[in-house]
Amino acid sequence: MNSKRDISLEQNERHRRILAAVLKQDGNRTCVDCGTRNPIWASVNLGVFMCLTCSGIHRSLGVHISQVRSCNLDTWLPRQVEFVRAMGNSKANAYWEAQLPDHFKRPPGGQPNPELASFIRAKYDAKRYAASDAPPPDINNYVGHPYVPQQQAPAPEQQQTEAAAARTGTPPAASSSLTPAVPIAADLLMLHPPPSGNRTASSAPAAAAAQGDPFDFLAGSNSNSPAPQPAAAAAQAPPAATATGVVNLLDHDDWHDFASAPIVSALQPSASGSVSSAAAAAADP
């Protein structure tokens, strides 16, 4: 991918986010030449960030020395983004200013002036202050260059995570193991007894009561066994709390408030298959 026309809008936006993060690193927060804060321009073949004033001087050097790009307006190629991220101002000045005098006074920045232009031209064109033990680092030879130490390559899993985060535009989530859910102590209606490991002697009556259908007394005449009296049901009710501390909602003492009407026994047929004379007289109009 060597042409700007091959860069999609999504990829161009991703490059801008990467450059914004690189500009926040130490050394890149000030201009590489004059020290002005918050540079927003860069030389893509030197791998340095600079202010607006110094970018104009770099343009005057010619593209064979410095190729200037805006960090938030121009379209960058992937190899250019990788180079400036690997290089940066600190590593570049370690080479280009290796022989700079200790008490050297930098020309003032902010406005174009002859002193600043002379310093930048001597620095990059004449290589007056550059190190003599290695060739100048650029976008074509920075891999393995002694003044551009390479960072350790991330693991394949991390590369896949960063690639997915770059495609979606969201930072990768920190990996963490899920905490297992706490099991429910017991059913609130006590329809299912608690596990055998938590069962104690005090929960035995509740477990015995849970074996039967708690709604048998609502069955009425459809049940083969007579419905228990409210008082008897209250006397046979299991304790209100079990060993697990869960209250059985069917054992509430106010159930007898709903049984105010007396229970009427169903008419039983006689042995001959007829009802009693009293019942027949009451039914006769």
N, C-alpha and C positions, 0 to 999 in steps of 0.2 A: 504494500500500500504506500506508493510513493507520490501520490497526487492528492491535492486538497479536494478534488472533486469526488474522491472515493470516501471521504469522511462524512458520515451521516450526522444528522443533527444530534442524535442521542450520543454518539461518540464524541462529538465536539463539546457537548455539555459535560461529559465525563472528564474530558481533558481539562476543562476550566476548573472543575472541582479539585482535580489533582494539583493543578498549579496553585490554586488558592491555599491548599494545605502545605505545599512546599514553601510558599512565601512566608508562612508562619514559623518556619524553622529558624534556629539560631544562625546568624550570618546572612540570611536572606531577607531580614527585616530592614536592612539598610542598603543603600546603593553600593555596588562593588567598587566604585571609583572615588566618589566624593563623600559617601557616608550619609546622604540624605535618607530620612526615614520613609518607609512604605513605598518601595519601588514597585512599579506595575509594568515595567518593560523588561525585555530579556534579549540576550544574544543566543540564538539557538545553536550556533556552531561553537561558541565559547562556553556555553553552559552557565552564564552569570545573569544576575538580575540588576537592573539599574533604574535611575530616575529618568524623568522626561528630558532634562537638560543633557545628561550624559548619553542618552539614546540618540539625540541629534548629532553629537560628536561621533558616536560609533557609526552612524550612517555615512558620515563624511569619510570614514576610513576605507569604504568599499566593501562589497559583499564577499570579496575574497578574504577579508580579515574578520568582519563581524556582520552577521545577518540579524537584524533587529526585528522583534515581533512584540505585539502587545499581549499581555497575559490574559486579557478579558475581552479583546475585540477581534483578534486575528484567529485564523484556523491553523491548528498545529497538527503535525504528523505524529503518529505514535512514537517513532524513534526519537523525535525531538523532545517529547515529553519525558521519555525515559532517560535521555541524556542529561537534561537540566536537573532532573530529580536525583541522578547519581552524582552530578558534579556539584553545583551550588557555589556560592561566593567564597566560602571558607576554603574549600579545596582548590578553587581556581587561584585565589590570592596566595595560597601556599606555594604555587608555582610562579605566577606572574610577578609577585612581589618578594621572591625569595632573597634577592639582593638589594632590597630597598633599605636605605640608611636608617639607622635606629631613630634618629631625631628628625626624620623627614616630616615636613609640614605639608599636609595635603592642601591643594588649592580649594578655595571655598566653592560650594555647590549652590544650587538653587537658581542661578542665573548664568548664562553663557559668559565665559571670560577666557582670555588668551592663556592664562596659566593652566586652567583645567584642560583646555584642548591640547596644550603641549604635553601635559602629563599623560593623558590617555594615548596620544600618538606615540610617545616614547615607550609606554608600557606594552602596547600590543603590536605596534608596527615595527619599532626598532628593537623590541625585546630587551630594553636596557636593564630592567630589574629582574628578568626571568631566570629561573634555575638553569644551570648548565649541564646537569646530569641526566636529562631526559628531554625528549621532544615535547613541543607544546601539546597539551591534551585537547582533543577536539572530538566532534561527534563520530569520527571514523576510527579513532584509536583509543578511546577511553576505556574499553574493556581490557583489563590487565595492565592498565597504566599505573606506574608506581605512585602517582599523586592522586589516583582515584581508587582507593580501596573499595573492593566490591563487598556489598552486604551479603550475608548468608541467604541463600535461596530459601523461600518458605516451603513448608511441606506441601505435598500435592493436595491434601485436604484443605489447607489454608488457601492455596491458590484457587481451588474450586469455589470456596466460600467468598473470597474477595471478588472473583469474576461474577458470581451470582449477585453480590451486593452492588457491583458496578452496573450490571444490567438493569437492576430494579431501582437503583438510586437510593437504597437504604443501607445503613451500616449493618454489618453482620452482627447477629445476636450472639451474646456470650453463651457458650455451651454450658449447660447445667443439667444434672440428672433430675428427673421428676420425682417428687416425694410421693411415696405410695399413699393412697387414700386410707384414712382411719376406718376400720370396719365398724358397722353399726352394732351397738351393744345388744339391742334386742328390738323386736317389733313392738311398736307402741300399742297395738291392739293385742299383743301377746298371742298372736295366731301361730307364731313359730317360736319354739323354746330357744333360749340362748345356747351357744355351743357348750359341749360337755365339759370343756376345760374350765369354763367360768361358772359352772353349776355348783351350788353349795347346798347344804342342808336346808337353809332358809328358803331356797327357791323351789324346793320339792313340791309344796302345795300348788304353786303357780304352774309348774310344769304339768302336774296331774290335771289341773283344771283346763290347761290349754289343749289336752288331748281330745276333749269333746268339742262339739260345735258350740261356740259361745252364743249363737243366735237360736238355739233350740227352743227357748222359752217364747220366741216370737212366732213360732210355727203354728200355734193355735191348734185347730182341729185337724190339721194336716199331719200332725205328728202322732205316732202310735202311743207314745207315753204322755200322760197328763202333764200339763204345764205346772212347774213348781210355784208355790206361793211366794209372794215377794219376801215375806219374813224368812221363809226357809231358804230362799235363794241368797238372801243377805247373810244368813248364818253359815251357808256352805261356801261363801265367796272366799277366794284365796286372799292372802295379805295384800295390802295396797302397794307395797314396794317389794321388789325382788332384790337379789344380791347385786344386780347391776344398777340398781337405783332407778329403774324405769317404772312408771306408774301404769297399772292396767286401767284403761279408760272404762272398761265394762264393770269394774268393781266399785264405781262411785256410789256413795250412800244415798244419792237422791233418785235412784231408779225407782224406789217405792212410791215416789210422788206421782208417777204415771200409771200406777195400778190402783186408782181410787175406786173403780167400779168392781163390784163383787163378781166372782167367776160363776157363771151359770152352767150347771151340768147339762150335758146333752141328754135328750130323751132316749131312754134305752128301750128297745123293743122287747115285748114279753116273749115267753116261750112259744106261744101260739102264733106269733107274728103280728099281733095287734097291740095298739097302745092301750094305756090304762083308761078306765072309764072316766076318770076326772079330766084327763087330757082330752078325751073325745067330747065330753060335755062342754069344755071351754072352747073347743074349736067349732061346736055346732052353733049356727046363727039362730 
